[in-house]
Amino acid sequence: MQRNHLKPLGEMDPLSVTTGVFSLLVVCIRTGTILKDFYDNAAIADTKVKGLLTEVESFTQVLQLMKDTLEQENIKASFQATGHIGNHLNNLGISIRDGQKTLLQLQETVEKVNKSVGLLDGARKHLRLRSAADEIAVYQQQIRSYRDTLQLTLQTVIL
């Protein structure tokens, strides 16, 4: 499991947010790759897995856009960590940490579902996927929420 390199709550600043977004982007890309491999190689993967893959890919796009935006010099200069913006940065830090935790948990779930055991491998994967369906739906909802939060933050930063 990847270590979290973000500062403790209450100490978020623009650089920490940029670093956090980058760390979350790396985890999101890795999770998307694992999901895509699972989806592409498993005849049992259904629309729930495809929907989750779409959410992770969309989240990756928002994170990439946010990372690119936060690295722009004019944005860096105007993004101060005081007052209302400071509170917003702290809330953003919480979303980044929670998003990273959720994606790592999702990776573990997909790896458990996708493990090979040899005998009746397809049938066992199918049963594991069906038993993890509710968990996958929760991850999908959480990822959508993190994406929406970061998208709103991005729109706020740009304005």
C-alpha contacts under 8 A as a table, 3 or more apart, distances in Angstrom:
res1	aa1	res2	aa2	distance
1	M	104	L	7.13
2	Q	104	L	7.97
4	N	97	R	7.53
5	H	20	G	7.31
5	H	23	S	7.78
6	L	16	S	6.46
6	L	19	T	7.45
6	L	20	G	5.94
6	L	93	G	7.80
6	L	97	R	7.62
7	K	11	E	6.15
7	K	12	M	6.47
7	K	16	S	6.87
8	P	11	E	6.03
8	P	12	M	7.60
9	L	12	M	6.68
9	L	90	N	6.44
9	L	93	G	7.23
9	L	94	I	7.41
10	G	90	N	6.01
11	E	90	N	7.25
12	M	16	S	5.76
12	M	17	V	6.64
12	M	81	A	7.57
12	M	86	G	7.36
12	M	89	L	5.87
12	M	90	N	5.39
12	M	93	G	6.61
13	D	16	S	5.23
13	D	17	V	6.22
13	D	80	Q	7.75
13	D	81	A	5.38
13	D	86	G	7.21
13	D	89	L	6.56
13	D	90	N	8.00
14	P	17	V	5.06
14	P	18	T	6.20
14	P	76	K	7.32
14	P	79	F	6.62
14	P	80	Q	7.07
14	P	81	A	6.56
14	P	89	L	7.33
15	L	18	T	5.05
15	L	19	T	6.11
16	S	19	T	5.01
16	S	20	G	5.89
17	V	20	G	4.92
17	V	21	V	6.00
17	V	89	L	6.98
17	V	92	L	7.42
17	V	93	G	6.45
18	T	21	V	5.12
18	T	22	F	6.20
18	T	67	K	6.29
18	T	70	L	6.30
18	T	71	E	7.51
19	T	22	F	5.09
19	T	23	S	6.17
20	G	23	S	5.06
20	G	24	L	6.04
20	G	93	G	7.31
20	G	96	I	6.31
20	G	97	R	7.79
21	V	24	L	5.07
21	V	25	L	5.96
21	V	63	L	6.41
21	V	66	M	7.45
21	V	67	K	6.23
21	V	96	I	6.68
22	F	25	L	4.94
22	F	26	V	6.30
22	F	63	L	7.64
22	F	67	K	6.40
23	S	26	V	5.21
23	S	27	V	6.46
23	S	100	Q	7.98
24	L	27	V	5.14
24	L	28	C	5.97
24	L	63	L	7.68
24	L	96	I	6.56
24	L	97	R	7.99
24	L	99	G	7.09
24	L	100	Q	5.47
25	L	28	C	4.94
25	L	29	I	6.06
25	L	60	T	6.12
25	L	63	L	5.74
25	L	64	Q	6.79
26	V	29	I	5.24
26	V	30	R	6.24
27	V	30	R	5.11
27	V	31	T	6.05
27	V	100	Q	6.68
27	V	103	L	6.76
27	V	104	L	7.23
28	C	31	T	5.07
28	C	32	G	6.03
28	C	56	V	6.64
28	C	59	F	7.42
28	C	60	T	5.91
28	C	100	Q	7.76
28	C	103	L	6.55
29	I	32	G	5.03
29	I	33	T	6.16
29	I	57	E	7.79
29	I	60	T	6.37
30	R	33	T	5.10
30	R	34	I	6.29
31	T	34	I	5.12
31	T	35	L	6.13
31	T	56	V	7.55
31	T	103	L	6.53
31	T	104	L	7.56
31	T	106	L	7.47
31	T	107	Q	5.73
32	G	35	L	5.06
32	G	36	K	5.94
32	G	53	L	6.32
32	G	56	V	5.81
32	G	57	E	6.33
33	T	36	K	5.05
33	T	37	D	6.06
34	I	37	D	5.22
34	I	38	F	6.17
34	I	107	Q	7.16
34	I	110	V	7.57
34	I	111	E	7.97
35	L	38	F	5.03
35	L	39	Y	6.00
35	L	49	V	7.63
35	L	53	L	6.08
35	L	110	V	7.04
36	K	39	Y	5.00
36	K	40	D	5.89
36	K	53	L	6.67
37	D	40	D	5.15
37	D	41	N	5.96
38	F	41	N	5.33
38	F	42	A	5.77
38	F	45	A	7.52
38	F	110	V	7.76
38	F	114	N	6.78
39	Y	42	A	5.50
39	Y	43	A	7.79
39	Y	45	A	5.50
39	Y	49	V	6.85
39	Y	50	K	7.00
40	D	43	A	7.93
42	A	45	A	5.53
43	A	122	G	7.98
44	I	122	G	7.37
44	I	125	K	7.49
44	I	126	H	5.67
45	A	48	K	7.77
45	A	49	V	5.98
45	A	50	K	7.51
45	A	126	H	7.92
45	A	129	L	7.87
46	D	49	V	5.60
46	D	50	K	6.50
47	T	50	K	4.84
47	T	51	G	5.91
48	K	51	G	5.05
48	K	52	L	6.15
48	K	133	A	7.53
48	K	136	I	7.65
48	K	137	A	7.38
49	V	52	L	5.02
49	V	53	L	6.07
49	V	136	I	7.77
50	K	53	L	5.02
50	K	54	T	6.21
51	G	54	T	5.06
51	G	55	E	6.30
51	G	140	Q	7.80
52	L	55	E	5.03
52	L	56	V	6.24
52	L	136	I	7.48
52	L	137	A	7.79
52	L	139	Y	7.93
52	L	140	Q	5.38
53	L	56	V	5.15
53	L	57	E	6.13
54	T	57	E	5.11
54	T	58	S	6.08
55	E	58	S	5.09
55	E	59	F	6.05
55	E	140	Q	6.62
55	E	143	I	6.78
55	E	144	R	6.37
56	V	59	F	4.96
56	V	60	T	6.10
56	V	143	I	6.98
57	E	60	T	5.00
57	E	61	Q	6.36
58	S	61	Q	5.12
58	S	62	V	6.42
58	S	147	R	7.70
59	F	62	V	5.17
59	F	63	L	6.16
59	F	143	I	7.15
59	F	144	R	7.42
59	F	146	Y	7.88
59	F	147	R	5.17
60	T	63	L	5.08
60	T	64	Q	6.08
61	Q	64	Q	5.13
61	Q	65	L	6.17
62	V	65	L	5.12
62	V	66	M	6.03
62	V	147	R	6.74
62	V	150	L	7.20
62	V	151	Q	6.32
63	L	66	M	4.97
63	L	67	K	6.00
63	L	147	R	7.96
63	L	150	L	7.50
64	Q	67	K	5.09
64	Q	68	D	6.14
65	L	68	D	5.14
65	L	69	T	6.06
66	M	69	T	5.02
66	M	70	L	6.01
66	M	150	L	7.69
66	M	151	Q	7.90
66	M	154	L	5.97
67	K	70	L	5.24
67	K	71	E	6.25
68	D	71	E	5.29
68	D	72	Q	6.76
69	T	72	Q	5.47
69	T	75	I	7.08
69	T	154	L	7.85
69	T	158	I	7.92
70	L	75	I	6.06
70	L	76	K	6.31
71	E	75	I	7.27
71	E	76	K	6.67
72	Q	75	I	5.38
72	Q	76	K	6.25
73	E	76	K	5.04
73	E	77	A	6.21
74	N	77	A	5.29
74	N	78	S	6.42
75	I	78	S	5.27
75	I	79	F	5.95
75	I	157	V	7.46
75	I	158	I	7.78
76	K	79	F	5.34
77	A	80	Q	7.45
79	F	85	I	7.65
79	F	157	V	7.66
80	Q	85	I	6.60
80	Q	86	G	7.22
81	A	85	I	5.60
81	A	86	G	4.17
81	A	87	N	7.96
81	A	89	L	7.00
82	T	85	I	5.64
82	T	86	G	4.41
82	T	87	N	7.60
83	G	86	G	5.21
83	G	87	N	6.49
84	H	87	N	5.19
84	H	88	H	6.20
85	I	88	H	4.90
85	I	89	L	6.09
86	G	89	L	5.03
86	G	90	N	6.34
87	N	90	N	5.12
87	N	91	N	6.31
88	H	91	N	5.10
88	H	92	L	6.03
89	L	92	L	4.89
89	L	93	G	6.07
90	N	93	G	4.94
90	N	94	I	6.46
91	N	94	I	5.12
91	N	95	S	6.48
92	L	95	S	5.07
92	L	96	I	6.17
92	L	149	T	7.92
92	L	150	L	7.45
92	L	153	T	7.86
93	G	96	I	5.02
93	G	97	R	6.17
94	I	97	R	5.20
94	I	98	D	6.04
95	S	98	D	5.09
95	S	99	G	5.82
95	S	146	Y	6.19
95	S	149	T	7.56
95	S	150	L	7.99
96	I	99	G	5.07
96	I	100	Q	6.12
96	I	146	Y	7.73
97	R	100	Q	5.18
97	R	101	K	6.21
98	D	101	K	5.06
98	D	102	T	6.07
99	G	102	T	5.10
99	G	103	L	6.11
99	G	142	Q	7.77
99	G	143	I	6.81
99	G	146	Y	6.22
100	Q	103	L	5.21
100	Q	104	L	6.20
101	K	104	L	5.22
101	K	105	Q	6.22
102	T	105	Q	5.08
102	T	106	L	6.08
102	T	139	Y	6.76
102	T	142	Q	7.54
102	T	143	I	7.62
103	L	106	L	4.91
103	L	107	Q	6.15
103	L	139	Y	7.89
103	L	143	I	7.92
104	L	107	Q	5.04
104	L	108	E	6.40
105	Q	108	E	5.12
105	Q	109	T	6.28
106	L	109	T	5.03
106	L	110	V	6.17
106	L	136	I	7.48
106	L	139	Y	6.72
107	Q	110	V	5.23
107	Q	111	E	6.07
108	E	111	E	5.12
108	E	112	K	6.16
109	T	112	K	5.12
109	T	113	V	6.21
109	T	132	A	7.63
110	V	113	V	5.07
110	V	114	N	5.92
111	E	114	N	5.05
111	E	115	K	5.96
112	K	115	K	5.46
112	K	128	R	7.95
113	V	125	K	5.74
113	V	128	R	5.23
113	V	129	L	5.72
113	V	132	A	7.70
114	N	125	K	6.07
115	K	125	K	7.47
116	S	121	D	6.04
116	S	125	K	7.90
117	V	120	L	7.74
117	V	121	D	5.77
118	G	121	D	5.26
120	L	123	A	5.48
120	L	124	R	6.19
121	D	124	R	5.23
121	D	125	K	6.13
122	G	125	K	5.18
122	G	126	H	6.14
123	A	126	H	5.05
123	A	127	L	6.30
124	R	127	L	5.12
124	R	128	R	6.16
125	K	128	R	5.03
125	K	129	L	6.00
126	H	129	L	5.08
126	H	130	R	6.18
127	L	130	R	5.10
127	L	131	S	6.19
128	R	131	S	5.14
128	R	132	A	6.14
129	L	132	A	5.05
129	L	133	A	6.07
130	R	133	A	5.17
131	S	134	D	7.38
132	A	135	E	5.22
132	A	136	I	6.09
133	A	136	I	5.07
133	A	137	A	6.21
134	D	137	A	5.06
134	D	138	V	6.39
135	E	138	V	5.17
135	E	139	Y	6.37
136	I	139	Y	5.07
136	I	140	Q	6.16
137	A	140	Q	5.04
137	A	141	Q	6.28
138	V	141	Q	5.12
138	V	142	Q	6.18
139	Y	142	Q	5.06
139	Y	143	I	6.03
140	Q	143	I	5.22
140	Q	144	R	6.18
141	Q	144	R	5.14
141	Q	145	S	6.29
142	Q	145	S	5.03
142	Q	146	Y	6.27
143	I	146	Y	5.11
143	I	147	R	6.06
144	R	147	R	5.08
144	R	148	D	6.13
145	S	148	D	5.12
145	S	149	T	6.17
146	Y	149	T	5.07
146	Y	150	L	6.16
147	R	150	L	5.22
147	R	151	Q	5.96
148	D	151	Q	4.98
148	D	152	L	6.11
149	T	152	L	5.21
149	T	153	T	6.26
150	L	153	T	4.92
150	L	154	L	6.04
151	Q	154	L	5.00
151	Q	155	Q	6.26
152	L	155	Q	5.11
152	L	156	T	6.20
153	T	156	T	4.96
153	T	157	V	6.13
154	L	157	V	5.09
154	L	158	I	6.19
155	Q	158	I	5.19
155	Q	159	L	6.25
156	T	159	L	5.26
